[in-house]
Structures are given as C-alpha cells and as structure tokens.
Amino acid sequence: MSDYRRAERLVEVSPGESVRVLRELQGLSQNQLAALSGIPQSTISAIEHDRVRLGVERAKQLARALKCHPAVLVFPGWDLEQESAA
C-alpha cells in the first residue's frame, strides 16, 4: 500500500463545466442534450459558459438526461474529507 498516494485535485470545475464534460463524454451535442432534457440549447450554452446559474430544477432535468446524480452537476468539486474537517 505504500506505493499508492491519494490523487491531488489539479483543476477546479464549475457546475457549468461539469455539464459540458459529461455531455461531451457521452458524445452529445448541446442540441441533443436540449432535446433529451427539455432545456433550450441557448440555456445549456449559457450554463456551460457560467453565464446562467444551473439551479436545482435544471440540475435535475440535466441529470436525468445525462444519467447521473444531480449532485455531480451541482457540487462537482465537493470534498467530503475537507468538509468534514471544517
């Protein structure tokens, strides 16, 4: 076990960036995600560029379309150990 070390966070990710990353990993365009989620493409673009807040209801819609838990989108940088120490 001494050969292993805990991974370090190198980049902070915003909720909008997490939406974009998950969308791209699934090979979806913004238009395809809009069709799956019911959220207009222009709003998805604004979310991904952090011009519009994600919000709880939009997070739920996008999470269903992206097949993930809404917390993955809303709290992409959550660190349980760091929060527990606070």
C-alpha positions as CSV (number, residue, x, y, z in Angstrom):
1,M,0.0,0.0,0.0
2,S,2.9,2.4,0.5
3,D,3.3,2.6,-3.3
4,Y,-0.1,4.5,-3.6
5,R,-0.8,8.1,-2.8
6,R,-4.0,10.0,-2.8
7,A,-4.8,11.8,-6.1
8,E,-4.5,15.6,-5.9
9,R,-7.0,17.9,-7.4
10,L,-5.4,19.8,-10.2
11,V,-8.3,21.8,-11.6
12,E,-11.4,23.3,-10.0
13,V,-14.5,22.6,-12.1
14,S,-17.7,24.8,-12.1
15,P,-21.2,23.3,-12.4
16,G,-21.3,24.6,-16.0
17,E,-18.1,22.9,-16.8
18,S,-19.3,19.6,-15.3
19,V,-22.4,19.7,-17.5
20,R,-20.1,20.3,-20.6
21,V,-17.7,17.5,-19.6
22,L,-20.5,14.9,-19.0
23,R,-22.3,16.0,-22.2
24,E,-19.1,15.6,-24.3
25,L,-18.1,12.3,-22.7
26,Q,-21.5,10.9,-23.8
27,G,-21.0,12.2,-27.3
28,L,-23.9,14.6,-27.1
29,S,-24.2,18.0,-28.8
30,Q,-25.9,20.8,-27.0
31,N,-28.9,20.4,-29.3
32,Q,-29.2,16.7,-28.5
33,L,-29.0,17.4,-24.7
34,A,-31.6,20.1,-25.2
35,A,-33.9,17.5,-26.8
36,L,-33.3,15.0,-24.0
37,S,-33.7,17.5,-21.2
38,G,-36.3,19.9,-22.4
39,I,-34.0,22.8,-21.7
40,P,-33.4,25.1,-24.6
41,Q,-29.9,24.8,-26.3
42,S,-29.3,28.5,-25.7
43,T,-29.8,28.0,-22.0
44,I,-27.5,24.9,-22.0
45,S,-24.8,27.0,-23.7
46,A,-25.3,29.8,-21.1
47,I,-25.0,27.2,-18.2
48,E,-21.8,25.7,-19.7
49,H,-20.3,29.1,-20.0
50,D,-21.3,30.1,-16.4
51,R,-23.5,32.9,-17.7
52,V,-26.6,31.4,-16.1
53,R,-26.8,29.5,-12.8
54,L,-27.6,25.9,-13.0
55,G,-30.3,25.8,-10.3
56,V,-31.8,22.8,-8.7
57,E,-34.6,22.1,-11.2
58,R,-32.4,22.4,-14.2
59,A,-29.8,20.2,-12.5
60,K,-32.5,17.5,-12.0
61,Q,-33.5,17.8,-15.7
62,L,-30.0,17.6,-16.9
63,A,-29.1,14.8,-14.5
64,R,-31.9,12.7,-15.9
65,A,-30.8,13.4,-19.4
66,L,-27.1,12.7,-18.6
67,K,-27.9,9.7,-16.4
68,C,-26.1,11.0,-13.3
69,H,-27.0,12.2,-9.9
70,P,-27.8,16.0,-9.7
71,A,-25.1,16.4,-7.1
72,V,-22.5,15.5,-9.7
73,L,-23.5,18.7,-11.6
74,V,-24.3,21.0,-8.7
75,F,-21.3,20.1,-6.5
76,P,-18.5,19.0,-8.9
77,G,-15.7,19.9,-6.5
78,W,-17.2,18.6,-3.3
79,D,-14.5,17.1,-1.0
80,L,-16.2,15.2,1.8
81,E,-13.0,14.9,3.9
82,Q,-12.2,18.6,3.6
83,E,-15.8,19.5,4.5
84,S,-15.8,17.1,7.5
85,A,-12.7,18.8,8.9
86,A,-14.3,22.3,8.7
